[in-house]
Amino acid sequence: MRSLAFHSAFIGLAVLLCSIYSISAVCTRAQSSDVVMVLPFENTSNRPEYNWVGESFADSLTELLNKPGLLVISSDERSLAYQRVGLPETMIPSRATSIKLAREAKATMIVLGTYTVTPPQEPAKAKSDQDKSAVVAYVQVTARVIKVNEGRTLGQVLDGSWATRQFDFGDALTNLQNIQGHLAYQILYQRDRALPYSQNQLVQEATKIPPQAFEAYVKAVQVDDRDEKRVNYLKNALRLYADANGGAVYSQAAFELGRFYLLDGKWREASEYFIKLQKKEPHYTEAAFYAGLAYAKLGDFGHALAALVPLASEMPLIGVYNNAGAVAVDAAREQKKDKEQDRQRLLSQGITFLERAAQSSPDDSMVRFNYAYALFLSGKYAEAADQLRPVITSDPRDGQAYFLFAKALEKTGKTDAAEAADNQARRYLQTYAKWQDEWQKSQTTSKVTVRLRDVLNMDDVSDLARRNSAAAEADNATQDLLAKARELYQAGRDDEALPELHRVVMIEPTNAEAYLMSGRINLRRGDQEAAIAALKTAIFWDPRLIDAHILLGRIFLERGDRGEATKYATSAMSIDPNNQEAIALQRQVTKGSK
């Protein structure tokens, strides 16, 4: 109760202090990052053979704008927004519809653009041999950024009125990626003049893919998912990229090829392309998930777990937990009788993943079924029955669930209920006779199939990525403010250090170091009450923060409160019995106590 009281009191204190002091731009930025969506640019040249250029802007800018402080809607999220609004993806929306799409995707900014392409002339028609621009296609691009909530184009106030900013570029079509790099820089710079990236850096990033490979990839993603032309374009993109980069893999093309083969049920080919993606590359999360799924479909549970288990730590999502748990259960079933220890280890691993998934999503019947089966295999029949009840409720025609439910009830001695469930299993399970025959002979259930999630929910992936990005940005802001506060404190500039610490607790109310430093400053100022309050709050958030225990012990010793001083000296010694300051405090509080 005492700790809870301190918690409430000092969070209130933090809020009060932060209402007094102005909140910095860093704090504001950490709390509300912009989310941008790039729409395909509109081809206004009436030449459909250049439609791929518009999609290339959407794909390229989506990657280039994905920088700290700016979250970007992926191409998959954009597709979902189109579906929800009821628009075909080939449609170029109006400004009003674009804003509607952005709101559907929870974006705060949208990038729109148009372009015209002037096709190349025959060399003979060129004015001179030096007129190179005449023999290559030329592209002219106009782009603008719209702030969704304000409904107006990005710009600035000039002479008391709002001046919109339009971006115009023109160059040979072979320099398309160069244009995209310059445009990305201008968009980022217009939003934040303190941009830590140079224009050259953005252009280099934009042009890292060979132009022909980039063109082949963009054309591929515009072809229908099941069209063989897609494969040809993507393999060409992979080849061109590898030729220009010493055999390196064009990860985006590899991902799309993996997805093509996955949709076609070619599990081995799909897995071969998915595993080419490395961490921190776009689509790595999806690639690892689908590689695990493809391996599981092949019955290669070892490789499936190798893909899914690390992913479960990095991306704690229901779909990932479900598939990792289900594959572990299948792997346990495959173990031979002389590998009981391995069987139990895999079964325990499966239960752990599925329990997490069930706790996070209690209404997910797929997760419940898999969790129930894992418990059933481990002999926890009553718990298995409890998990199966909501599965049957959600689908009263689930014959597999009824079969397991009946056997679990039978094992717990609930004969009447087991018989009733068994009757339902007979009714809805077409292969009941075979299952029942196996059960009567060996008490096993080898024909039960675990349930794998075939699609990774991209909304979940995006939401998690945004939360992680916001948390990372907040952490960076916190560390910057703490570093500044330390410098000011060490220089004796306490009045300047305190506001920085107040900003820290606005971003991260549980930051123990900020309260510890506040305690030190207040102690140096002679305000013991404020110091005690801050130091106790520091201990509440980090009970092992030994410096706070030592300082409190010294304060109470100075005030003549030997009981409190002894308490903090003892706690400091329990944290680190070799800490010299803790030892010195312990000697002081025990000296003359007898």
ZAMARGU-4260 file (C-alpha; in steps of 0.2 Angstrom, whole numbers, plus 5000, padded with zeros to 4 digits):
<rodrens>
0) 5000/5000/5000 | 5014/5012/5004 | 5023/5009/4988 | 5006/5011/4978 | 5004/5028/4988
5) 5021/5034/4983 | 5018/5029/4965 | 5002/5039/4963 | 5009/5054/4972 | 5024/5055/4962
10) 5017/5052/4945 | 5005/5066/4950 | 5020/5076/4954 | 5028/5072/4938 | 5013/5078/4928
15) 5012/5094/4939 | 5030/5098/4936 | 5028/5095/4917 | 5013/5106/4916 | 5024/5120/4923
20) 5038/5117/4912 | 5036/5118/4893 | 5037/5102/4884 | 5051/5101/4872 | 5050/5097/4853
25) 5059/5080/4857 | 5045/5075/4869 | 5031/5080/4857 | 5040/5070/4843 | 5042/5055/4853
30) 5023/5055/4857 | 5016/5057/4840 | 5026/5052/4825 | 5019/5056/4808 | 5013/5041/4797
35) 5014/5043/4778 | 5006/5034/4764 | 5013/5035/4746 | 5000/5032/4732 | 5005/5027/4715
40) 5008/5042/4704 | 4996/5046/4690 | 5002/5044/4672 | 4996/5059/4662 | 5005/5055/4646
45) 4992/5043/4639 | 5006/5030/4636 | 5001/5014/4646 | 5017/5006/4643 | 5024/5018/4656
50) 5011/5014/4669 | 5025/5005/4679 | 5033/5021/4683 | 5019/5027/4694 | 5020/5011/4704
55) 5039/5013/4706 | 5037/5029/4715 | 5025/5021/4727 | 5037/5007/4731 | 5053/5017/4731
60) 5047/5032/4741 | 5039/5019/4754 | 5056/5013/4757 | 5066/5029/4756 | 5054/5038/4768
65) 5055/5025/4781 | 5066/5034/4793 | 5066/5037/4812 | 5052/5049/4817 | 5041/5045/4801
70) 5032/5029/4800 | 5027/5022/4783 | 5012/5013/4776 | 5018/4997/4767 | 5012/4992/4750
75) 5002/4978/4758 | 4994/4990/4770 | 4990/5001/4756 | 4982/4987/4747 | 4971/4983/4762
80) 4966/5001/4763 | 4960/5000/4745 | 4950/4984/4748 | 4942/4992/4764 | 4937/5007/4754
85) 4931/4996/4740 | 4942/5003/4726 | 4952/4993/4713 | 4971/4995/4716 | 4973/5000/4698
90) 4963/5016/4701 | 4971/5032/4704 | 4960/5041/4717 | 4955/5059/4718 | 4961/5070/4731
95) 4946/5067/4742 | 4947/5048/4740 | 4966/5049/4743 | 4962/5057/4760 | 4949/5044/4764
100) 4962/5030/4760 | 4974/5038/4771 | 4962/5039/4785 | 4958/5021/4783 | 4976/5017/4784
105) 4978/5028/4799 | 4990/5039/4790 | 4993/5058/4794 | 5002/5062/4778 | 5000/5056/4760
110) 5011/5058/4745 | 5003/5061/4728 | 5010/5064/4711 | 5008/5065/4692 | 5021/5062/4678
115) 5022/5062/4659 | 5034/5052/4649 | 5040/5058/4632 | 5046/5043/4622 | 5063/5042/4614
120) 5065/5048/4596 | 5074/5038/4583 | 5093/5043/4583 | 5091/5049/4565 | 5079/5062/4571
125) 5090/5069/4584 | 5096/5087/4581 | 5114/5082/4583 | 5125/5068/4590 | 5127/5078/4606
130) 5108/5079/4609 | 5107/5063/4620 | 5090/5068/4628 | 5082/5065/4611 | 5086/5047/4610
135) 5080/5042/4628 | 5063/5043/4636 | 5061/5059/4647 | 5050/5059/4663 | 5043/5075/4671
140) 5036/5073/4688 | 5026/5084/4700 | 5023/5078/4718 | 5015/5086/4733 | 5012/5080/4751
145) 4995/5082/4760 | 4993/5083/4779 | 4977/5072/4781 | 4970/5080/4797 | 4972/5098/4790
150) 4967/5093/4772 | 4980/5105/4765 | 4996/5103/4755 | 5012/5103/4765 | 5020/5121/4765
155) 5024/5135/4776 | 5018/5152/4781 | 5026/5166/4771 | 5021/5184/4773 | 5006/5179/4785
160) 4998/5167/4772 | 5000/5148/4769 | 5012/5144/4754 | 5010/5126/4748 | 5025/5117/4742
165) 5025/5107/4726 | 5040/5097/4720 | 5045/5096/4702 | 5058/5086/4694 | 5063/5081/4676
170) 5076/5069/4669 | 5079/5055/4658 | 5069/5039/4662 | 5085/5030/4665 | 5088/5042/4680
175) 5071/5038/4688 | 5078/5032/4704 | 5089/5047/4705 | 5073/5058/4704 | 5065/5047/4718
180) 5080/5050/4729 | 5080/5069/4727 | 5061/5069/4730 | 5062/5058/4746 | 5075/5070/4752
185) 5065/5086/4749 | 5049/5078/4757 | 5059/5073/4773 | 5068/5090/4773 | 5052/5100/4771
190) 5045/5091/4786 | 5061/5092/4797 | 5074/5105/4793 | 5086/5097/4805 | 5086/5081/4795
195) 5101/5070/4799 | 5103/5064/4781 | 5111/5073/4766 | 5103/5073/4749 | 5118/5062/4742
200) 5114/5049/4755 | 5096/5048/4750 | 5101/5047/4731 | 5113/5034/4735 | 5100/5024/4744
205) 5088/5026/4730 | 5100/5020/4716 | 5107/5005/4725 | 5096/4994/4714 | 5102/4993/4695
210) 5089/5002/4685 | 5085/4987/4674 | 5082/4976/4689 | 5071/4989/4697 | 5061/4991/4681
215) 5058/4972/4680 | 5053/4971/4698 | 5041/4985/4697 | 5033/4977/4681 | 5032/4960/4690
220) 5022/4967/4705 | 5009/4975/4693 | 5006/4958/4685 | 4992/4946/4693 | 4998/4936/4708
225) 4996/4920/4698 | 5002/4925/4681 | 5018/4916/4675 | 5024/4933/4668 | 5027/4938/4686
230) 5039/4924/4688 | 5049/4928/4673 | 5050/4947/4678 | 5055/4942/4695 | 5069/4930/4690
235) 5075/4943/4678 | 5076/4956/4692 | 5086/4943/4703 | 5098/4939/4689 | 5101/4957/4684
240) 5104/4962/4702 | 5115/4948/4706 | 5126/4951/4690 | 5128/4969/4695 | 5131/4965/4714
245) 5143/4950/4714 | 5129/4937/4716 | 5120/4947/4730 | 5101/4944/4732 | 5088/4956/4727
250) 5077/4953/4743 | 5061/4961/4737 | 5061/4951/4721 | 5065/4935/4731 | 5051/4938/4743
255) 5038/4940/4729 | 5044/4924/4721 | 5042/4915/4737 | 5024/4922/4739 | 5020/4917/4721
260) 5026/4899/4724 | 5017/4899/4741 | 5000/4903/4733 | 5004/4889/4720 | 5007/4876/4734
265) 5025/4874/4729 | 5031/4873/4746 | 5049/4869/4743 | 5052/4882/4730 | 5043/4895/4741
270) 5054/4891/4756 | 5070/4892/4745 | 5066/4910/4741 | 5059/4916/4758 | 5075/4910/4767
275) 5085/4922/4756 | 5079/4937/4766 | 5090/4943/4780 | 5085/4952/4796 | 5082/4971/4794
280) 5077/4969/4776 | 5059/4973/4770 | 5047/4959/4772 | 5059/4949/4783 | 5045/4945/4796
285) 5033/4939/4783 | 5047/4929/4774 | 5052/4920/4790 | 5033/4916/4794 | 5030/4909/4777
290) 5046/4900/4776 | 5040/4891/4793 | 5023/4888/4785 | 5031/4880/4769 | 5043/4869/4779
295) 5028/4863/4790 | 5018/4859/4774 | 5033/4849/4769 | 5034/4840/4785 | 5051/4847/4789
300) 5048/4852/4807 | 5066/4856/4811 | 5068/4869/4798 | 5050/4876/4802 | 5055/4878/4820
305) 5071/4886/4815 | 5062/4899/4806 | 5047/4902/4818 | 5055/4901/4835 | 5067/4916/4833
310) 5053/4926/4825 | 5042/4923/4840 | 5054/4932/4851 | 5056/4946/4838 | 5038/4948/4833
315) 5026/4942/4847 | 5011/4940/4837 | 4996/4928/4838 | 4999/4920/4821 | 5018/4917/4825
320) 5014/4910/4842 | 5001/4898/4835 | 5011/4891/4821 | 5027/4890/4831 | 5017/4880/4845
325) 5008/4869/4832 | 5024/4864/4823 | 5032/4860/4840 | 5017/4849/4844 | 5019/4840/4827
330) 5038/4838/4829 | 5035/4830/4846 | 5023/4818/4838 | 5036/4813/4826 | 5049/4808/4839
335) 5052/4790/4841 | 5049/4780/4857 | 5068/4781/4862 | 5067/4800/4861 | 5055/4803/4875
340) 5066/4817/4882 | 5066/4826/4865 | 5047/4823/4864 | 5043/4831/4881 | 5055/4846/4877
345) 5046/4849/4860 | 5029/4847/4868 | 5033/4859/4882 | 5039/4871/4870 | 5023/4870/4860
350) 5012/4872/4876 | 5022/4888/4880 | 5019/4896/4863 | 5001/4891/4863 | 4997/4896/4880
355) 5004/4914/4876 | 4993/4914/4861 | 4978/4908/4870 | 4980/4921/4884 | 4983/4935/4871
360) 4968/4930/4860 | 4956/4919/4871 | 4942/4920/4857 | 4954/4912/4844 | 4947/4894/4841
365) 4962/4889/4830 | 4974/4893/4845 | 4962/4885/4857 | 4961/4869/4847 | 4980/4868/4846
370) 4983/4872/4864 | 4970/4859/4869 | 4978/4846/4858 | 4996/4850/4866 | 4988/4848/4883
375) 4980/4832/4878 | 4996/4824/4872 | 5005/4829/4888 | 4991/4820/4898 | 4982/4835/4905
380) 4965/4829/4900 | 4954/4840/4911 | 4963/4856/4905 | 4962/4850/4887 | 4943/4848/4889
385) 4942/4866/4896 | 4951/4873/4881 | 4940/4863/4869 | 4923/4869/4876 | 4924/4886/4868
390) 4930/4878/4851 | 4915/4868/4850 | 4904/4882/4855 | 4911/4893/4841 | 4909/4879/4828
395) 4896/4865/4834 | 4901/4855/4818 | 4919/4853/4822 | 4921/4834/4822 | 4940/4834/4827
400) 4936/4845/4842 | 4922/4833/4847 | 4933/4818/4845 | 4947/4825/4856 | 4934/4832/4869
405) 4926/4815/4870 | 4943/4806/4873 | 4948/4820/4886 | 4932/4817/4896 | 4934/4799/4895
410) 4951/4800/4903 | 4944/4810/4917 | 4930/4798/4921 | 4916/4808/4914 | 4908/4794/4905
415) 4891/4801/4901 | 4898/4818/4895 | 4911/4808/4885 | 4898/4797/4876 | 4888/4813/4871
420) 4903/4821/4864 | 4907/4805/4855 | 4890/4804/4847 | 4893/4822/4840 | 4910/4816/4834
425) 4902/4801/4825 | 4890/4814/4817 | 4903/4827/4811 | 4919/4818/4808 | 4919/4808/4792
430) 4934/4798/4796 | 4928/4794/4813 | 4929/4775/4811 | 4948/4776/4807 | 4951/4787/4822
435) 4941/4777/4834 | 4950/4761/4828 | 4967/4769/4831 | 4961/4775/4848 | 4955/4758/4854
440) 4971/4749/4848 | 4984/4761/4854 | 4976/4776/4863 | 4984/4787/4851 | 4978/4801/4839
445) 4990/4802/4825 | 4977/4807/4812 | 4973/4823/4822 | 4980/4838/4812 | 4986/4854/4820
450) 4979/4870/4813 | 4991/4882/4805 | 4988/4900/4801 | 4991/4902/4783 | 4991/4921/4782
455) 5000/4933/4793 | 4989/4948/4798 | 4998/4963/4791 | 4988/4975/4802 | 4996/4966/4817
460) 5013/4967/4810 | 5012/4985/4806 | 5004/4990/4823 | 5018/4981/4832 | 5031/4989/4821
465) 5024/5006/4824 | 5024/5003/4843 | 5042/4997/4842 | 5046/5012/4832 | 5038/5024/4844
470) 5046/5015/4859 | 5063/5016/4851 | 5060/5035/4847 | 5055/5038/4865 | 5070/5029/4871
475) 5081/5039/4860 | 5073/5055/4866 | 5075/5050/4884 | 5093/5045/4883 | 5097/5062/4874
480) 5088/5072/4888 | 5096/5062/4902 | 5114/5065/4894 | 5110/5083/4893 | 5104/5083/4912
485) 5120/5074/4917 | 5131/5087/4909 | 5121/5101/4917 | 5121/5093/4934 | 5140/5089/4933
490) 5143/5108/4928 | 5132/5113/4944 | 5118/5120/4933 | 5104/5113/4943 | 5091/5125/4938
495) 5094/5120/4920 | 5095/5101/4923 | 5078/5099/4932 | 5067/5104/4917 | 5076/5091/4907
500) 5073/5078/4920 | 5055/5083/4920 | 5054/5081/4902 | 5061/5063/4904 | 5047/5058/4916
505) 5034/5065/4904 | 5040/5053/4890 | 5045/5039/4902 | 5036/5040/4919 | 5045/5025/4925
510) 5063/5031/4922 | 5072/5028/4939 | 5088/5037/4934 | 5078/5053/4931 | 5071/5052/4949
515) 5088/5048/4956 | 5096/5063/4948 | 5082/5074/4954 | 5085/5068/4971 | 5103/5072/4970
520) 5099/5089/4964 | 5087/5093/4978 | 5099/5086/4991 | 5112/5098/4984 | 5100/5112/4986
525) 5096/5107/5004 | 5078/5102/5001 | 5078/5085/5010 | 5059/5082/5008 | 5060/5084/4989
530) 5075/5073/4988 | 5067/5059/4999 | 5051/5060/4988 | 5062/5058/4972 | 5073/5045/4979
535) 5059/5034/4985 | 5050/5035/4968 | 5067/5030/4960 | 5067/5014/4971 | 5049/5011/4967
540) 5053/5009/4949 | 5070/5001/4951 | 5071/4992/4968 | 5090/4988/4965 | 5095/5006/4962
545) 5108/5005/4976 | 5113/5024/4975 | 5095/5029/4979 | 5096/5017/4995 | 5113/5024/5000
550) 5107/5042/4998 | 5091/5039/5008 | 5101/5031/5022 | 5113/5046/5023 | 5098/5058/5023
555) 5089/5049/5037 | 5105/5047/5047 | 5108/5065/5046 | 5090/5068/5052 | 5093/5057/5067
560) 5081/5043/5061 | 5092/5028/5064 | 5078/5016/5061 | 5075/5022/5043 | 5094/5024/5040
565) 5097/5006/5046 | 5083/5000/5034 | 5091/5008/5019 | 5109/5003/5024 | 5103/4985/5025
570) 5094/4985/5008 | 5109/4993/5000 | 5120/4979/5007 | 5108/4966/5001 | 5110/4973/4984
575) 5129/4973/4984 | 5138/4968/4999 | 5155/4974/4991 | 5149/4992/4987 | 5161/5003/4997
580) 5148/5017/5000 | 5135/5004/5006 | 5148/4997/5018 | 5153/5014/5025 | 5134/5018/5028
585) 5132/5002/5037 | 5147/5006/5048 | 5139/5023/5052 | 5122/5017/5056 | 5129/5003/5068
590) 5142/5014/5076 | 5137/5018/5094 | 5120/5009/5092 | 5124/4997/5106
</rodrens>
